[in-house]
Amino acid sequence: MYRKPDWDARLAAYLDPLRARPFAWGTHDCCIFTAGAVEAMTGVDPMPEFRGRYSTAIGSVRALTRFGKGTLAATLDAKFESVSAALAHRGDIVMSDGALGICCGSALIAVGLEGEREGLVKIERRRWCNARAWHVRFGF
């Protein structure tokens, strides 16, 4: 799976309608959001086996055990090239302190809560903790 030539426009179009959409297990959580971003950039859904398979936190853990590699990080390791978070580029996948999302340069965009507002949140790179990253490849 490789990014399409217009991946940045596709990613922006994917993110825009989700800015105020609240978190929902199995439909708009960190895994499904990030998989949707990768699909927008590449045209390929990297996590189809998880769609429609859970609707709770416990269900997500069960899905990772049944359809993945046991954890979200291990599942991503099996699907993408792992890199140092310091080397994450715009459009790469980043996990910071349990939050999973897409690198947008100086920040990670993830589903979360900021004050009273629920939807997409920015986590500045300087605030990333225990960060991991995976490349979403460019095509040639």
N, CA and C of each residue as an Amber inpcrd file, in Angstrom:
protein
   420
   0.8550000  -1.1650000   0.0000000   0.0000000   0.0000000   0.0000000
   0.8980000   1.2250000   0.0000000   0.6120000   2.1210000  -0.9300000
   1.4180000   3.3230000  -1.1060000   0.5100000   4.5500000  -1.1810000
   1.0560000   5.6770000  -0.7390000   0.3060000   6.9280000  -0.8180000
   0.0830000   7.3040000  -2.2730000  -1.0740000   7.8130000  -2.5530000
  -1.3890000   8.3070000  -3.8940000  -0.7110000   9.6670000  -4.0860000
  -0.4880000  10.0960000  -5.3230000   0.1870000  11.3740000  -5.5510000
  -0.4920000  12.5650000  -4.8640000  -1.7940000  12.5390000  -4.7420000
  -2.5220000  13.6340000  -4.0980000  -2.9160000  13.2950000  -2.6540000
  -2.0750000  12.5010000  -1.9910000  -2.3760000  12.0090000  -0.6440000
  -2.6600000  13.1230000   0.3450000  -1.9490000  14.2500000   0.2440000
  -2.1410000  15.3220000   1.2290000  -3.5260000  15.9550000   1.1020000
  -4.0170000  16.1230000  -0.1110000  -5.3740000  16.6490000  -0.3140000
  -6.4140000  15.6330000   0.1470000  -6.1480000  14.3600000  -0.1070000
  -7.0620000  13.3020000   0.3340000  -7.1360000  13.2480000   1.8690000
  -5.9770000  13.4010000   2.5270000  -5.9540000  13.3930000   3.9880000
  -6.7190000  14.5860000   4.5430000  -6.5040000  15.7510000   3.9910000
  -7.2210000  16.9460000   4.4530000  -8.7300000  16.7770000   4.2850000
  -9.1500000  16.2200000   3.1600000 -10.5850000  16.0030000   2.9140000
 -11.1590000  14.9830000   3.8980000 -10.3690000  14.0040000   4.2920000
 -10.8120000  13.0060000   5.2720000 -10.9650000  13.6450000   6.6600000
 -10.0010000  14.4510000   7.0550000  -9.9940000  15.0390000   8.4010000
 -11.0920000  16.0760000   8.5990000 -11.3570000  16.8750000   7.6010000
 -12.2610000  18.0160000   7.7480000 -13.6290000  17.6700000   8.3520000
 -14.3730000  16.7010000   7.8380000 -15.6970000  16.4380000   8.4160000
 -15.6540000  15.7430000   9.7870000 -14.4680000  15.2890000  10.2010000
 -14.3530000  14.5580000  11.4640000 -13.9550000  15.4440000  12.6470000
 -13.6840000  16.7030000  12.3900000 -13.1450000  17.5930000  13.4330000
 -13.9880000  17.6170000  14.7020000 -15.2950000  17.5610000  14.5940000
 -16.1660000  17.6350000  15.7720000 -16.9250000  16.3360000  16.0290000
 -16.5680000  15.2690000  15.3450000 -17.2670000  13.9890000  15.5440000
 -16.7810000  13.3480000  16.8420000 -17.6980000  12.9750000  17.7350000
 -17.2920000  12.3970000  19.0180000 -16.7420000  10.9770000  18.8880000
 -15.9380000  10.6090000  19.8650000 -15.3680000   9.2700000  19.9590000
 -16.4790000   8.2350000  20.0540000 -16.3250000   7.1250000  19.3600000
 -17.2780000   6.0090000  19.4480000 -16.5180000   4.7230000  19.1560000
 -16.5100000   3.8040000  20.1120000 -15.8130000   2.5310000  19.9190000
 -16.3100000   1.8330000  18.6510000 -15.3610000   1.4310000  17.8330000
 -15.6770000   0.6380000  16.6480000 -16.1060000   1.4130000  15.4290000
 -16.4180000   2.7030000  15.5850000 -16.7950000   3.5150000  14.4240000
 -15.9560000   4.7940000  14.3020000 -15.5630000   5.3700000  15.4320000
 -14.6980000   6.5570000  15.3990000 -13.8170000   6.5670000  16.6370000
 -12.9610000   5.5640000  16.7130000 -11.9690000   5.4690000  17.7810000
 -10.5890000   5.5990000  17.1460000  -9.5390000   5.4320000  17.9260000
  -8.2000000   5.6590000  17.3890000  -7.8470000   4.6970000  16.2530000
  -8.2120000   3.4400000  16.3680000  -7.8950000   2.4530000  15.3350000
  -8.6430000   2.7340000  14.0350000  -9.9410000   2.9160000  14.1340000
 -10.7640000   3.1320000  12.9430000 -10.4470000   4.4820000  12.2900000
 -10.2330000   5.5190000  13.1160000  -9.8650000   6.8340000  12.5850000
  -8.5540000   6.7560000  11.8020000  -7.5460000   6.1350000  12.4040000
  -6.2300000   6.0580000  11.7680000  -6.2810000   5.1990000  10.5040000
  -6.9980000   4.0860000  10.5700000  -7.1500000   3.2460000   9.3750000
  -7.8440000   4.0230000   8.2600000  -8.8360000   4.8360000   8.6160000
  -9.5240000   5.6580000   7.6260000  -8.6030000   6.6840000   6.9910000
  -7.7070000   7.2450000   7.7970000  -6.7380000   8.2140000   7.2580000
  -5.7900000   7.5380000   6.2740000  -5.3170000   6.3470000   6.6390000
  -4.4320000   5.6030000   5.7340000  -5.1790000   5.2420000   4.4570000
  -6.4330000   4.8150000   4.5930000  -7.2310000   4.4920000   3.4060000
  -7.4260000   5.7270000   2.5200000  -7.6460000   6.8830000   3.1390000
  -7.8050000   8.1140000   2.3610000  -6.5370000   8.4130000   1.5620000
  -5.3710000   8.1890000   2.1610000  -4.1010000   8.5080000   1.5020000
  -3.6950000   7.4720000   0.4590000  -4.0750000   6.1990000   0.6840000
  -3.5780000   5.1110000  -0.1680000  -4.6430000   4.4340000  -1.0230000
  -5.9050000   4.5420000  -0.6120000  -6.9680000   3.8200000  -1.2950000
  -7.1410000   2.4060000  -0.7760000  -6.3580000   2.0210000   0.2530000
  -6.4100000   0.6710000   0.8080000  -6.7030000   0.7710000   2.3050000
  -7.7120000   0.0440000   2.7700000  -8.0250000  -0.0030000   4.1990000
  -7.0830000  -1.0050000   4.8580000  -6.1950000  -0.5530000   5.7640000
  -5.2510000  -1.4750000   6.3810000  -5.8380000  -2.2990000   7.5310000
  -7.0510000  -1.9930000   7.9670000  -7.6400000  -2.6780000   9.1140000
  -9.0680000  -3.1530000   8.8590000  -9.3740000  -3.7240000   7.7030000
 -10.7670000  -4.1100000   7.4330000 -11.2970000  -5.1720000   8.3930000
 -10.3980000  -5.9790000   8.9290000 -10.8210000  -7.0490000   9.8290000
 -11.4000000  -6.5370000  11.1520000 -11.1940000  -5.2450000  11.4560000
 -11.7030000  -4.6810000  12.7080000 -13.0330000  -3.9420000  12.5430000
 -13.3760000  -3.5890000  11.3350000 -14.5960000  -2.8070000  11.1140000
 -15.8350000  -3.6460000  11.4340000 -16.6940000  -3.0800000  12.2720000
 -17.9270000  -3.7490000  12.6520000 -17.7420000  -4.9030000  13.6320000
 -16.5670000  -5.0440000  14.2160000 -16.2730000  -6.1820000  15.0900000
 -16.3700000  -5.8810000  16.5810000 -16.4870000  -4.6060000  16.9620000
 -16.5600000  -4.2650000  18.3850000 -17.2850000  -2.9430000  18.5740000
 -17.7900000  -2.7350000  19.7810000 -18.4880000  -1.4770000  20.0870000
 -18.2120000  -1.0070000  21.5110000 -17.2500000  -1.6570000  22.1790000
 -16.8630000  -1.2890000  23.5410000 -15.3470000  -1.4110000  23.6760000
 -14.8140000  -0.8920000  24.7890000 -13.3790000  -1.0100000  25.0620000
 -12.9770000  -2.4830000  25.1860000 -13.7720000  -3.2500000  25.9030000
 -13.4780000  -4.6790000  26.0630000 -13.5540000  -5.3850000  24.7100000
 -14.5260000  -4.9970000  23.8980000 -14.6450000  -5.5730000  22.5560000
 -13.4370000  -5.2650000  21.6910000 -12.8560000  -4.0820000  21.8500000
 -11.6730000  -3.7310000  21.0600000 -10.4880000  -4.6020000  21.4490000
 -10.3450000  -4.8810000  22.7290000  -9.2680000  -5.7650000  23.1940000
  -9.4790000  -7.1730000  22.6450000 -10.7060000  -7.6360000  22.6840000
 -11.0100000  -8.9680000  22.1340000 -10.7240000  -9.0220000  20.6350000
 -11.0840000  -7.9600000  19.9160000 -10.8320000  -7.9140000  18.4690000
  -9.3390000  -7.9400000  18.1830000  -8.5490000  -7.2250000  18.9770000
  -7.1000000  -7.2350000  18.7810000  -6.5330000  -8.6300000  19.0210000
  -7.0920000  -9.3430000  19.9720000  -6.6420000 -10.7060000  20.2470000
  -7.0830000 -11.6560000  19.1370000  -8.3190000 -11.5040000  18.6840000
  -8.8730000 -12.4300000  17.6860000  -8.3960000 -12.1420000  16.2630000
  -8.3660000 -10.8610000  15.8620000  -8.0720000 -10.5060000  14.4710000
  -6.7000000  -9.8750000  14.2730000  -6.0990000  -9.4080000  15.3640000
  -4.8030000  -8.7470000  15.2750000  -3.6970000  -9.5880000  15.8760000
  -2.7090000  -8.9100000  16.3780000  -1.5390000  -9.5780000  16.9700000
  -1.5200000  -9.4420000  18.4860000  -2.6750000  -9.1490000  19.0930000
  -2.7760000  -9.0840000  20.5430000  -2.8110000  -7.6790000  21.1070000
  -2.0200000  -6.7940000  20.5190000  -2.0350000  -5.3830000  20.9070000
  -2.1050000  -4.5410000  19.6390000  -2.4870000  -3.2920000  19.8030000
  -2.5480000  -2.4030000  18.6450000  -1.1550000  -2.1680000  18.0750000
  -0.1650000  -1.9610000  18.9440000   1.2050000  -1.7440000  18.4660000
   1.7240000  -2.9580000  17.7060000   1.5000000  -4.1500000  18.2220000
   1.9600000  -5.3650000  17.5420000   1.2370000  -5.5480000  16.2060000
  -0.0350000  -5.2040000  16.1740000  -0.8070000  -5.3010000  14.9320000
  -0.2460000  -4.3250000  13.8970000   0.0680000  -3.1020000  14.3200000
   0.6620000  -2.1260000  13.4030000   2.0560000  -2.5520000  12.9600000
   2.8360000  -3.1480000  13.8730000   4.1630000  -3.6630000  13.5010000
   4.0670000  -4.6800000  12.3650000   2.9990000  -5.4770000  12.3580000
   2.8190000  -6.5040000  11.3290000   2.3750000  -5.9250000   9.9850000
   1.8380000  -4.7110000  10.0100000   1.2740000  -4.1230000   8.7880000
   2.1130000  -2.9970000   8.1910000   2.9470000  -2.3500000   9.0120000
   3.7030000  -1.1780000   8.5820000   5.1430000  -1.2670000   9.0610000
   6.0040000  -0.4750000   8.4320000   7.3950000  -0.3650000   8.8590000
   7.4630000   0.5410000  10.0830000   7.9750000   0.0090000  11.1870000
   8.1260000   0.7790000  12.4120000   9.3570000   1.6840000  12.2980000
   9.2200000   2.9250000  12.7570000  10.3320000   3.8760000  12.7480000
  10.3360000   4.6420000  14.0710000  11.4290000   5.2910000  14.3450000
  11.4950000   6.1510000  15.5210000  10.4690000   7.2690000  15.3670000
   9.7940000   7.6010000  16.4460000   8.8080000   8.6890000  16.3850000
   9.4660000  10.0040000  15.9790000  10.7320000  10.1680000  16.2750000
  11.4500000  11.3840000  15.8810000  11.5390000  11.5130000  14.3630000
  11.3960000  10.3920000  13.6540000  11.4780000  10.3970000  12.1920000
  10.1100000  10.3910000  11.5140000   9.0450000  10.5060000  12.2940000
   7.6960000  10.4980000  11.7130000   7.4800000  11.7340000  10.8470000
   6.9300000  11.5030000   9.6690000   6.6140000  12.5680000   8.7200000
   5.1080000  12.7630000   8.6600000   4.6940000  13.8670000   8.0780000
   3.2700000  14.1260000   7.8660000   2.6540000  12.9290000   7.1400000
   1.5580000  12.4150000   7.6950000   0.8700000  11.2790000   7.1060000
   1.2670000   9.9350000   7.6910000   2.3190000   9.8930000   8.4950000
   2.6990000   8.6400000   9.1450000   1.8060000   8.3970000  10.3580000
   1.7720000   7.1710000  10.8230000   0.9880000   6.7780000  11.9880000
   1.8470000   6.9790000  13.2330000   1.2520000   7.5590000  14.2790000
   1.9760000   7.7720000  15.5310000   1.1070000   7.3480000  16.7000000
   1.7390000   6.7030000  17.6820000   1.0830000   6.3560000  18.9400000
   1.8590000   7.0590000  20.0500000   1.1600000   7.8310000  20.8540000
   1.7700000   8.5310000  21.9790000   0.9510000   8.2860000  23.2260000
   1.5630000   7.6320000  24.1870000   0.9100000   7.3750000  25.4680000
  -0.4860000   6.7790000  25.2890000  -0.6060000   5.8620000  24.3310000
  -1.8750000   5.1760000  24.0870000  -2.7630000   5.8170000  23.0430000
  -2.5350000   7.0860000  22.7230000  -3.3230000   7.7580000  21.6830000
  -2.7230000   7.4190000  20.3210000  -3.5640000   7.0040000  19.3900000
  -3.1090000   6.6520000  18.0510000  -3.7190000   7.6090000  17.0540000
  -2.9140000   8.0780000  16.1190000  -3.4240000   8.9770000  15.0980000
  -2.4180000   9.1740000  13.9810000  -2.5570000  10.3070000  13.3190000
  -1.7530000  10.6270000  12.1390000  -0.8690000  11.8330000  12.4350000
   0.3910000  11.7280000  12.0360000   1.3220000  12.8410000  12.1960000
   0.9640000  13.9330000  11.1970000   0.8410000  15.1300000  11.6920000
   0.6150000  16.2900000  10.8170000   1.7280000  17.3010000  11.0580000
   2.9620000  16.8640000  10.8860000   4.1250000  17.7180000  11.0780000
   4.4890000  17.8500000  12.5390000   4.1420000  18.9720000  13.1320000
   4.5290000  19.2420000  14.5140000   3.5540000  18.6680000  15.5290000
   2.5520000  17.9460000  15.0820000   1.5400000  17.4170000  15.9980000
   1.0040000  16.0750000  15.5130000   0.4180000  15.3740000  16.4490000
  -0.3220000  14.1470000  16.1940000  -1.7990000  14.5280000  16.2170000
  -2.5500000  14.1130000  15.2080000  -3.9970000  14.3330000  15.1780000
  -4.6560000  13.0120000  15.5680000  -5.4830000  13.0630000  16.6120000
  -6.1340000  11.8550000  17.1250000  -7.5560000  12.1870000  17.5560000
  -8.3310000  11.1730000  17.8260000  -9.6810000  11.3560000  18.3500000
  -9.5530000  11.5140000  19.8630000 -10.1790000  12.5590000  20.4020000
 -10.0620000  12.7610000  21.8380000 -10.9540000  13.8650000  22.3560000
 -10.5520000  14.4010000  23.4910000 -11.3220000  15.4110000  24.2050000
 -10.3890000  16.5450000  24.6000000 -10.7700000  17.7740000  24.2640000
 -10.0520000  18.9730000  24.6960000 -11.0480000  19.8510000  25.4240000
 -10.9260000  19.9020000  26.7450000 -11.9030000  20.6420000  27.5330000
 -13.2750000  20.0270000  27.3530000 -14.2130000  20.8360000  26.8900000
 -15.5920000  20.3750000  26.6580000 -15.8020000  19.8340000  25.2420000
 -14.8220000  20.0960000  24.3480000 -14.9720000  19.7340000  22.9390000
 -14.4430000  18.3310000  22.6710000 -15.2850000  17.5390000  22.0270000
 -14.9070000  16.1890000  21.6450000 -14.7520000  16.1440000  20.1270000
 -13.7600000  15.4170000  19.6560000 -13.5050000  15.3020000  18.2270000
 -12.0280000  15.0940000  17.9880000 -11.5210000  15.6550000  16.9160000
 -10.0960000  15.5350000  16.6340000  -9.3270000  16.5180000  17.4940000
  -8.2270000  16.0450000  18.0530000  -7.3780000  16.8720000  18.8990000
  -5.9520000  16.8320000  18.3720000  -5.2050000  17.8790000  18.6870000
  -3.7870000  17.9530000  18.3360000  -2.9710000  17.6880000  19.5820000
  -1.9970000  16.8130000  19.4500000  -1.0380000  16.5770000  20.5200000
   0.3190000  17.0180000  19.9680000   0.8110000  18.1210000  20.4760000
   2.0860000  18.6730000  19.9890000   3.2150000  17.6590000  20.1720000
   4.1260000  17.6340000  19.2230000   5.2360000  16.6780000  19.2280000
   6.0190000  16.7390000  20.5400000   6.1940000  17.8950000  21.1030000
   6.9490000  18.0280000  22.3540000   6.2330000  17.3570000  23.5270000
   4.9340000  17.0610000  23.3840000   4.1560000  16.3960000  24.4320000
   4.0070000  14.8870000  24.2100000   4.5970000  14.3560000  23.1290000
   4.5000000  12.9290000  22.8860000   5.2470000  12.1680000  23.9710000
   4.6300000  11.1210000  24.5010000   5.2360000  10.2770000  25.5410000
   5.2390000   8.8270000  25.0750000   6.3410000   8.1470000  25.3070000
   6.4520000   6.7370000  24.9090000   5.9940000   6.5560000  23.4630000
   6.3910000   7.4760000  22.6140000   5.8890000   7.5200000  21.2380000
   6.5070000   6.4330000  20.3610000   5.6720000   5.9210000  19.4630000
   6.0680000   4.9800000  18.4260000   5.5010000   5.4920000  17.1180000
   6.1030000   5.0890000  16.0130000   5.6150000   5.5540000  14.7070000
   5.7910000   4.4690000  13.6520000   4.9620000   4.5830000  12.6200000
   5.0000000   3.6570000  11.4900000   4.8520000   4.4690000  10.2110000
   5.6900000   4.1540000   9.2230000   5.6280000   4.8540000   7.9360000
   4.4510000   4.3700000   7.1000000   3.7960000   5.3000000   6.4640000
   2.8470000   4.9960000   5.3910000   3.6290000   5.3270000   4.1270000
   3.9700000   4.3240000   3.3720000   4.9340000   4.4600000   2.2680000
   4.4560000   5.3510000   1.1310000   5.4450000   5.9540000   0.5040000
   5.2340000   6.7250000  -0.7240000   5.4650000   5.7980000  -1.8970000
   4.6830000   5.9650000  -2.9570000   4.8600000   5.1690000  -4.1690000
   5.8770000   5.8160000  -5.0930000   6.3980000   5.0300000  -6.0030000
   7.3720000   5.5550000  -6.9740000   6.8690000   5.3600000  -8.3750000
